Amino acid sequence: MKAFVFPGQGSQFVGMGKDLYDNSPLAKELFDSANKILGFNITGLMFSGTDDDLKQTKVTQPAVFLHSVILAKTLGENFKPDMVAGHSLGEFSALVSSGALSFEDGLTLVSKRAQAMQKACEQNPSTMAAIIGMEDAVIEQVCSEIDGVVPANYNCPGQLVISGSTEGIDKAIAKFTEMGAKRALKLAVSGGFHSPMMEPARAELEKAINEVSFQKPICPVYQNVTANPVTDPSEIKKNLVAQLTSPVRWTQTVQNMIANGLTEMVEVGPGAVLQGLLRKIDRNIAGSSAKFGE
């Protein structure tokens, strides 16, 4: 069985999507439409902006979403998933690509999500840190002992990202370093995503999600919050709202896909982050990048 998976924030690079724009009339039409929907020239920033332009949350999230979704649409008959999933923001790409959400609604929600998250970051100074080389259970225990710090991204065995208040994350980094973590590294992010720090954004996003129509996807969507396959639109919406303040269970998602028959994983979007994580979860599963025209 084949899964198509979609990356999240952090995979962006200047020039992303330009090959699609230049070589596919469908891609050009969708990129031009995105500029109108967003009300600014996102293609200009994607194709020839600066790294700093692309690092702004309000630009990064729609940019990664657009690259992923438009690439999936240009695959045509080659896009035949048995299952889909996306890492954090990538879950929106997975939902649009599998037919649960329209392109326009997906892009509008991603833009609102990015703006709401940016606002929440400004209201609650917070951050994230990657803890490398420790058991998940040990990290969970330490987080439970520090106010305002929670597990945020279960990326692969031995790599868990924590999230929370700036002060709490500093304490946690000191503790994990003392305990012998291979690395305990603060990330260059604008806030503590996938933690209670995002509660103001969650409330805002819930309102926007409830105004949008969701359909049954063409295949099961493995959602971040539960790591389980979902096809019911009302359950998809509920999990999508919860995602902002809950951890991304990527390790468990991939393990569940494998238990349900996964043999091949195709990453759709910029970079190859998810293929790297796949190798650390199970080297026996074939991973590749989706390529336009192949």
C-alpha positions in Angstrom: 0.0 0.0 0.0 1.2 3.5 -0.8 1.0 6.6 1.4 1.4 10.2 0.2 2.7 12.4 3.0 3.0 16.2 3.2 5.7 18.2 5.1 5.1 21.1 7.5 6.8 24.4 8.3 10.6 24.3 8.0 10.8 22.6 4.6 10.5 25.8 2.7 13.3 27.2 0.4 13.5 30.1 -2.0 12.6 29.1 -5.6 10.1 26.4 -4.4 7.4 25.8 -6.9 8.9 27.8 -9.8 9.5 24.7 -11.9 5.8 23.9 -11.6 4.7 27.4 -12.4 6.9 27.5 -15.5 6.0 24.1 -16.9 2.4 23.3 -15.9 -0.6 25.5 -17.0 -2.6 23.9 -14.2 0.0 24.9 -11.6 0.3 28.5 -13.0 -3.5 28.8 -12.8 -3.5 27.7 -9.2 -0.6 29.8 -8.1 -2.1 32.9 -9.8 -5.4 32.1 -8.0 -3.6 31.8 -4.7 -2.2 35.4 -5.1 -5.8 36.6 -5.4 -7.2 34.6 -2.5 -4.4 35.7 -0.2 -4.4 39.3 -1.3 -0.6 39.5 -1.8 2.0 38.2 -4.2 3.0 35.0 -2.5 4.5 33.5 -5.7 7.0 36.4 -5.8 8.2 35.6 -2.3 8.3 31.9 -3.0 10.2 32.1 -6.3 12.5 35.1 -5.7 12.1 36.4 -2.1 14.7 36.1 0.7 15.0 33.4 3.3 13.8 36.0 5.8 10.6 36.6 3.7 9.9 32.9 3.7 10.5 32.5 7.5 7.5 34.7 8.4 4.8 32.3 9.6 2.1 34.1 7.6 4.2 33.4 4.4 5.8 30.0 5.3 2.6 28.1 6.0 0.7 29.1 2.8 3.9 28.7 0.7 4.6 25.1 1.9 0.9 24.3 1.5 0.8 25.6 -2.0 3.9 23.8 -3.2 2.6 20.5 -1.8 -1.0 20.7 -3.0 -0.2 22.0 -6.4 2.5 19.4 -6.9 0.0 16.7 -5.9 -2.6 18.1 -8.4 0.0 18.0 -11.3 0.7 14.3 -10.6 -2.7 13.5 -12.2 -3.2 9.8 -12.5 0.0 9.1 -10.6 -1.6 10.5 -7.4 -3.4 7.3 -6.2 -3.0 7.1 -2.4 -4.2 4.3 -0.2 -3.6 6.6 2.8 -2.4 10.1 3.4 -1.0 12.1 6.3 0.7 15.5 6.8 3.1 16.8 9.5 1.4 19.7 11.4 0.6 22.2 8.6 1.0 19.3 6.1 -2.3 17.9 7.4 -4.1 20.6 5.5 -2.2 19.7 2.3 -3.2 16.1 2.9 -6.9 17.0 3.4 -7.0 19.1 0.2 -5.1 16.5 -1.9 -7.4 13.7 -0.7 -10.6 15.7 -1.5 -11.8 16.4 2.0 -11.3 20.2 1.5 -11.4 22.4 -1.6 -8.2 24.2 -2.7 -9.7 27.6 -2.0 -11.0 26.7 1.5 -7.8 24.9 2.4 -5.6 27.9 1.5 -8.0 30.3 3.3 -7.8 28.1 6.5 -4.0 27.8 6.3 -3.7 31.6 6.0 -6.0 32.2 8.9 -4.2 29.5 10.9 -0.8 31.2 10.2 -2.1 34.6 11.2 -3.8 33.3 14.4 -0.6 31.4 15.4 1.5 34.5 14.8 -0.9 36.5 17.0 -0.8 33.9 19.8 3.0 33.9 19.7 3.0 37.7 20.3 0.5 37.3 23.2 2.4 34.5 24.9 6.2 34.5 24.4 7.1 30.9 23.9 9.4 28.6 22.0 10.3 25.0 21.2 13.4 22.7 21.6 14.5 19.4 20.0 15.6 16.7 22.4 17.8 14.1 20.7 18.8 10.7 22.0 16.4 10.1 24.8 13.4 7.8 25.3 10.0 9.4 24.8 8.8 8.3 28.2 11.7 10.0 29.9 11.0 13.3 28.1 7.3 13.0 28.9 8.2 12.6 32.6 10.5 15.6 32.7 7.9 17.8 30.9 5.3 16.8 33.5 7.6 18.2 36.2 8.1 21.6 34.6 5.2 24.1 34.4 4.2 25.1 30.9 6.3 22.5 29.0 4.8 19.7 26.9 5.8 17.2 24.2 4.9 18.7 20.9 6.3 16.7 17.9 7.0 12.9 18.2 9.1 12.9 15.0 10.9 9.6 15.2 12.4 7.3 17.9 15.1 9.4 19.7 13.8 12.8 18.4 11.1 14.6 20.3 10.4 18.3 20.1 9.1 20.0 23.3 7.1 23.3 23.4 6.1 25.9 26.0 7.0 29.1 27.8 10.5 30.5 27.1 11.4 30.1 30.8 10.1 26.5 31.0 11.9 25.5 27.8 15.2 26.9 29.2 14.7 24.9 32.4 14.0 21.8 30.3 17.1 22.2 28.1 19.3 22.5 31.2 17.7 19.4 32.7 18.0 17.2 29.6 21.6 18.3 29.1 22.4 17.3 32.7 20.7 14.0 32.1 22.9 13.2 29.1 20.7 14.0 26.1 22.8 13.8 22.8 21.4 17.3 22.0 18.9 19.6 23.7 18.6 22.5 21.2 16.3 25.5 21.1 14.7 25.9 17.7 14.5 29.0 15.6 10.7 29.3 15.7 8.4 32.2 16.5 6.6 30.4 19.3 5.5 27.3 21.2 3.4 25.5 18.6 1.3 22.4 19.5 1.1 23.5 23.2 -1.5 25.2 25.4 0.3 28.5 24.4 -1.7 28.2 21.1 -5.1 28.3 22.8 -6.0 31.8 21.4 -5.2 30.5 17.9 -7.2 27.3 18.4 -10.3 29.2 19.3 -9.9 31.5 16.3 -9.2 28.5 13.9 -12.2 26.5 15.3 -14.6 29.3 14.2 -13.0 29.4 10.7 -13.1 25.6 10.4 -16.7 25.4 11.4 -17.7 27.8 8.6 -16.1 25.5 5.9 -17.6 22.5 4.2 -15.6 19.2 4.6 -16.2 16.1 2.4 -15.3 12.4 2.9 -11.7 12.0 1.6 -10.8 9.5 -1.2 -8.8 7.5 1.3 -8.1 7.4 5.1 -6.3 10.5 6.5 -4.0 9.6 9.4 -4.4 12.7 11.7 -1.7 14.2 13.9 -3.8 14.2 17.1 -4.7 10.5 17.2 -2.3 9.0 14.7 -5.3 7.0 13.5 -7.0 6.8 10.1 -10.1 9.0 9.7 -12.7 9.4 6.9 -15.6 11.0 8.8 -15.7 14.8 8.0 -17.0 15.8 11.5 -14.1 13.8 13.2 -11.6 15.3 10.7 -12.7 18.8 11.7 -12.6 18.1 15.5 -9.0 16.7 15.2 -7.9 19.6 13.0 -9.0 22.1 15.7 -7.3 20.1 18.5 -4.1 19.8 16.5 -3.0 23.4 17.4 -2.7 22.7 21.1 -1.9 18.9 20.9 1.2 17.0 20.0 2.0 15.8 16.4 2.2 12.0 16.8 4.2 11.4 13.7 6.2 8.4 14.9 2.9 6.7 15.9 1.3 7.7 12.6 3.9 6.0 10.5 3.9 3.0 12.8 0.1 2.7 12.4 0.4 3.0 8.6 2.9 0.2 8.6 0.7 -1.9 10.8 -2.1 -1.3 8.3 -0.1 -2.5 5.3 2.1 0.5 4.2 4.9 -0.6 1.8 5.8 2.7 0.1 5.8 6.4 1.2 5.9 9.3 -1.2 6.7 12.8 0.1 4.8 15.6 -1.7 6.3 19.0 -1.2 9.5 20.9 -0.6 12.5 19.0 1.0 12.8 15.5 2.2 12.4 15.8 6.0 9.7 13.1 6.2 11.8 10.6 4.3 14.6 11.2 6.8 12.2 10.5 9.7 10.9 7.4 7.9 14.4 5.9 7.8 14.7 6.3 11.5 11.2 4.8 12.1 11.5 1.8 9.8 14.3 1.4 7.2 12.3 -1.4 5.4 9.7 1.0 4.0 10.6 2.6 0.6 10.6 6.4 0.7 10.8 8.9 -2.3 9.9 12.4 -3.4 7.0 13.2 -5.7 8.4 14.7 -8.9 6.5 16.7 -11.5 6.3 15.0 -14.9 7.1 11.5 -13.7 
